[in-house]
Amino acid sequence: MRRGILLTALAGLLATGTLVACAEEDGDSPGAATPRIGVILPDSASSVRWETADRRFLQEAFEAAGVDYDIQNAQGDRTQFQTIADQMITSGVTVLMIVNLDSGTGKAVLDTAASQGVATIDYDRLTLGGNAAYYVSFDNVRVGELQGEGLVQCLTEQGVEEPVVAYLNGSPTDNNATLFKEGYDSVLAPMFDSGDYVKGPDQDVPDWDNTQAGTIFEQMMTETENEIHGVLAANDGLGNAAISVLKRLGLNGTIPVTGQDATAGGLQNILAGDQCMTVYKAIQQEADAAADLAIALANGEQPETGQSVIDPETGEEVAAVLLEPQAIFRDNVKDVVDDGFVTVEDLCGGEFAEMCAEVGIS
């Protein structure tokens, strides 16, 4: 196997133990299926990461290992998600990795795979009530905590007394969005309770749809007569939707907005002073961890991760790999570039060249 079960870089990120492959005795038995790994990504609209990062890193990992693979994107269509899964299972994949669009659709796919003897992995999002053998993601509650802490830092720097804080939450069908909110609520709820902050509008954005997010935020501003002083936006796309509204109102740069995913657009908003912070998740580490698990499963092995999560619907324990996220502000945008996640060319073109130079990116 190309790197054992996990890259050496993951060793320091696992909370406990290391990922150890335990090969089953019949893994190489005559007549065993040829290893083939199927991956279903959710869309390309909610975040550019799925196509620009996850697909690329998974593909590189599979090709380096010399395994057969098929990566497809459901483009937000639940029917298409099911169709892709059926086609992959029929074509003979031995491992199926999914990023569910919602737990209902995800569970149906996982159940079908299990009935056909196909091993499964939940990638990035846990399928509630599902039966995936493994879950690979980041510590998503910690992601939310970093967002909450970041917003507090930026509001403190703004010096606004009793600021009104609005929430633009992720999709209600995405368990990650629930975990993000759990994290930022743990930071901000005490501020509301103490009277230091005022709780403003709090709304979910269906399917992480950025266009809907813009409409929702515009309504929030109208309803509060523009009396919103901070925006907890659950990712960079939602944050940019809020920033677009603030630009039309001439308020961009005066109201801190959070984000997540460290997209080139989100980082440019931070450099320009329109976005307070984002959360960087080293997608290559996530993709490599998932690829190593998939390759191990395809080879008849059952890796031990040393970590687990509890499915809140079933109460069952799911073996997991949970990686650590990083808060990104203007002064450490360079960390994302240095890690190779965003290129200087993508980030520093045109008006952003001088801004990049100011923070040491060239």
C-alpha positions in Angstrom: 0.0 0.0 0.0 1.4 3.5 -1.0 1.6 5.0 2.6 0.5 2.2 4.9 -3.0 3.1 6.0 -2.6 6.8 6.6 -0.1 9.5 5.7 2.6 10.1 8.3 1.2 13.7 8.6 -2.0 12.3 10.1 -0.3 10.8 13.1 -0.2 14.0 14.9 -3.8 14.8 14.1 -5.5 11.7 15.4 -6.9 12.2 18.8 -5.9 8.7 20.0 -4.1 5.7 18.5 -3.0 5.3 15.0 -4.7 3.8 12.0 -3.7 0.1 11.8 -4.6 -2.3 9.1 -5.9 -5.7 10.2 -6.0 -7.8 7.1 -8.7 -10.5 7.1 -7.5 -14.0 6.3 -9.6 -14.3 3.2 -8.7 -10.8 1.8 -6.7 -12.4 -1.0 -8.8 -15.4 -1.5 -9.3 -16.7 -5.1 -12.2 -15.2 -6.8 -12.2 -12.0 -4.7 -13.6 -9.0 -6.5 -11.1 -6.7 -8.3 -10.7 -3.6 -6.1 -12.7 -0.6 -7.5 -13.6 2.5 -5.5 -16.6 4.7 -6.3 -16.9 8.3 -4.9 -20.0 10.5 -5.1 -19.5 14.2 -4.4 -22.5 16.3 -3.6 -22.5 19.4 -5.9 -20.3 22.2 -7.2 -22.5 25.1 -6.2 -22.5 25.1 -2.4 -18.7 25.2 -2.3 -16.0 25.1 -5.0 -14.0 22.7 -2.8 -15.7 19.6 -4.0 -14.3 20.0 -7.6 -11.2 22.1 -7.0 -9.9 20.2 -4.0 -11.6 17.0 -3.0 -11.9 15.5 -6.5 -8.3 16.4 -7.3 -6.8 15.0 -4.1 -8.8 11.8 -4.1 -7.9 11.2 -7.7 -4.2 11.8 -7.0 -4.3 9.4 -4.0 -6.0 6.6 -6.0 -3.7 7.0 -9.0 -0.7 6.9 -6.7 -1.9 3.7 -5.3 -2.7 2.2 -8.7 -6.3 1.4 -7.9 -9.3 1.6 -10.2 -11.8 4.4 -9.3 -14.8 6.4 -10.4 -15.5 9.9 -9.0 -18.8 11.5 -10.0 -20.7 14.6 -8.8 -24.5 14.5 -8.2 -24.7 18.3 -8.7 -27.3 18.7 -5.9 -29.8 16.3 -7.5 -31.0 13.6 -5.1 -32.4 11.4 -7.9 -29.1 11.7 -9.8 -27.2 10.8 -6.5 -29.2 7.6 -6.3 -28.8 6.8 -10.0 -25.0 7.3 -9.8 -24.9 5.0 -6.8 -26.9 2.3 -8.5 -24.7 2.5 -11.6 -21.5 2.3 -9.5 -22.8 -0.7 -7.5 -23.9 -2.4 -10.8 -20.5 -1.7 -12.3 -18.8 -3.6 -9.5 -17.3 -1.1 -7.1 -16.1 -2.9 -4.0 -16.0 0.3 -1.9 -18.4 3.3 -2.1 -17.6 6.6 -0.6 -20.3 9.3 -0.4 -20.9 12.9 0.6 -24.6 12.7 1.2 -27.0 15.4 0.1 -29.2 14.5 3.0 -29.3 11.6 5.4 -32.4 10.1 3.9 -30.9 9.8 0.4 -27.6 8.8 1.9 -29.1 6.0 4.0 -30.9 4.5 1.0 -27.7 4.4 -0.9 -25.7 2.9 2.0 -28.4 0.3 2.5 -28.3 -0.7 -1.1 -24.5 -0.9 -1.0 -24.6 -3.1 2.1 -27.1 -5.5 0.5 -24.7 -6.0 -2.3 -21.6 -6.5 -0.1 -20.1 -3.2 -0.9 -18.1 -1.5 1.9 -19.0 2.1 2.6 -17.4 5.3 3.9 -19.1 8.6 4.8 -16.9 11.3 3.6 -17.0 14.8 5.2 -20.7 14.4 6.3 -22.1 11.7 8.6 -25.2 10.0 7.3 -27.6 9.8 10.2 -29.2 6.4 10.6 -26.8 5.1 8.0 -24.5 2.1 8.3 -21.2 3.3 6.8 -18.2 1.4 8.1 -16.2 4.6 8.5 -16.6 8.4 8.8 -13.8 10.8 7.7 -14.2 14.5 8.4 -12.9 17.3 10.5 -13.9 18.0 14.1 -17.0 20.0 13.0 -18.0 21.2 16.4 -14.5 22.7 16.6 -15.0 24.3 13.2 -18.0 26.1 14.7 -16.1 27.1 17.8 -13.4 28.7 15.7 -16.1 30.6 13.8 -17.7 31.9 17.0 -14.4 32.8 18.6 -13.3 34.5 15.4 -16.5 36.6 15.3 -16.0 37.6 19.0 -12.4 38.7 18.2 -13.5 40.8 15.2 -16.4 42.4 17.1 -14.1 43.2 19.9 -11.8 45.0 17.5 -14.8 46.9 16.0 -15.6 48.1 19.5 -19.4 48.0 19.0 -21.3 47.8 22.3 -24.1 45.2 22.6 -23.7 44.2 18.9 -26.6 42.4 17.2 -25.4 39.1 15.7 -27.2 37.3 12.9 -26.8 33.7 11.9 -26.7 32.3 8.4 -26.6 28.6 9.1 -25.9 25.8 6.6 -28.5 23.4 5.2 -30.8 21.8 7.8 -30.4 18.5 6.0 -26.6 18.5 6.5 -25.5 17.1 9.9 -22.3 19.1 9.6 -24.3 22.3 9.7 -25.9 21.1 13.0 -22.4 20.5 14.4 -21.1 23.9 13.2 -24.0 25.6 14.9 -23.4 23.6 18.1 -19.9 24.9 18.1 -20.6 28.6 17.5 -23.6 28.6 19.8 -21.3 27.3 22.6 -19.3 30.5 22.2 -22.0 33.0 21.4 -24.9 31.9 23.6 -23.2 32.9 26.8 -22.6 36.4 25.2 -26.3 36.6 24.5 -27.3 35.4 28.0 -25.0 38.0 29.6 -26.4 40.8 27.6 -23.0 41.6 26.0 -24.4 40.6 22.6 -28.0 40.7 21.2 -29.3 37.7 19.3 -30.4 38.7 15.9 -32.1 36.8 13.1 -31.2 33.1 13.0 -31.9 31.2 9.7 -30.9 28.1 7.9 -30.1 28.2 4.2 -31.6 25.3 2.3 -29.1 23.2 0.4 -26.3 25.8 1.2 -27.8 27.8 -1.7 -25.8 31.1 -2.0 -28.5 32.8 -4.0 -31.1 32.0 -1.3 -28.6 33.1 1.3 -28.4 36.6 -0.3 -32.2 36.9 -0.3 -32.4 35.7 3.3 -29.8 38.1 4.5 -31.3 41.0 2.6 -34.6 40.3 4.4 -32.7 40.2 7.7 -31.2 43.7 7.1 -34.7 45.0 6.1 -36.4 43.6 9.1 -33.7 45.0 11.5 -33.5 48.3 9.7 -29.8 47.5 9.0 -29.1 47.0 12.7 -26.9 44.0 12.4 -23.4 44.3 13.6 -21.9 40.8 13.0 -22.8 37.8 10.8 -22.0 34.3 11.6 -22.0 32.8 8.1 -21.4 29.0 8.1 -19.2 29.0 5.0 -17.5 31.3 2.5 -20.3 31.0 0.0 -22.9 32.2 2.5 -20.5 34.8 3.8 -20.0 36.2 0.3 -23.8 36.3 -0.2 -24.0 38.5 2.9 -21.1 40.6 1.8 -22.7 41.2 -1.6 -25.8 42.6 0.2 -23.6 44.7 2.5 -21.8 46.1 -0.6 -25.0 47.3 -2.1 -25.8 49.0 1.2 -22.4 50.6 1.5 -21.7 48.6 4.7 -19.1 46.1 3.6 -16.0 46.2 5.8 -17.9 47.7 8.7 -19.8 44.5 9.8 -17.7 41.4 10.5 -18.7 38.3 8.5 -17.3 34.8 9.1 -16.9 31.9 6.7 -15.4 28.4 6.2 -13.5 26.4 3.6 -10.7 29.0 2.9 -11.8 29.4 -0.7 -9.9 31.8 -2.9 -13.0 34.1 -2.9 -13.3 33.9 0.9 -9.6 34.7 1.3 -9.9 37.6 -1.1 -12.8 39.0 1.0 -10.5 38.7 4.0 -7.7 40.5 2.3 -10.1 43.3 1.2 -11.4 43.7 4.8 -14.9 42.5 3.9 -14.7 39.2 5.7 -13.5 38.7 9.3 -12.2 35.2 9.1 -12.6 31.7 7.6 -11.8 28.2 8.7 -9.2 26.2 6.8 -9.7 22.5 6.6 -6.7 20.8 5.0 -8.7 18.9 2.4 -5.7 16.9 1.2 -5.3 15.3 4.6 -9.0 14.5 4.6 -8.9 13.1 1.1 -5.8 11.1 1.8 -7.2 9.6 5.0 -10.4 8.6 3.2 -8.5 7.2 0.2 -6.3 5.1 2.5 -9.3 3.7 4.3 -11.0 2.9 0.9 -7.9 1.2 -0.4 -7.6 -0.9 2.8 -11.3 -1.9 2.6 -10.8 -2.8 -1.1 -7.9 -5.0 -0.1 -10.1 -6.9 2.4 -8.7 -5.1 5.5 -10.5 -3.5 8.4 -8.5 -0.6 9.7 -8.6 0.7 13.2 -8.8 4.5 13.5 -8.6 5.0 17.3 -11.4 7.5 17.0 -15.2 7.3 16.7 -18.4 9.3 16.7 -21.9 8.4 17.9 -24.7 8.5 15.3 -27.3 10.6 17.2 -30.2 8.8 15.4 -29.2 5.2 16.2 -26.8 5.7 19.1 -24.4 3.5 17.3 -20.6 4.1 17.4 -19.0 4.8 14.0 -15.2 4.4 13.5 -13.9 7.8 12.5 -11.0 9.9 11.5 -11.5 13.5 12.7 -9.0 16.2 11.6 -8.2 19.5 13.2 -9.4 22.8 11.5 -7.5 26.1 11.6 -8.9 29.7 12.0 -7.6 32.0 9.2 -7.5 35.8 9.6 -5.8 38.4 7.4 -2.5 38.0 9.1 -2.2 34.2 8.4 -3.9 33.9 5.0 -0.4 33.0 3.8 -0.7 29.6 5.7 -3.3 28.5 3.2 -1.1 29.4 0.3 2.0 27.8 1.9 0.0 24.6 2.3 -0.7 24.5 -1.4 -4.5 24.7 -1.0 -4.8 28.0 -2.9 -2.3 29.2 -5.4 -0.8 32.7 -5.6 -2.1 33.0 -9.1 -5.7 32.3 -8.0 -5.5 34.5 -5.0 -3.4 37.5 -6.0 -4.5 38.6 -9.4 -5.4 42.2 -10.3 -6.4 44.4 -7.3 -5.4 41.7 -4.8 -1.7 41.7 -5.8 -0.9 44.6 -3.5 -3.0 43.1 -0.7 -1.2 39.8 -0.9 2.2 41.6 -0.8 1.0 43.4 2.4 0.7 40.0 4.2 3.8 38.5 2.7 2.3 36.5 -0.2 4.2 36.8 -3.5 
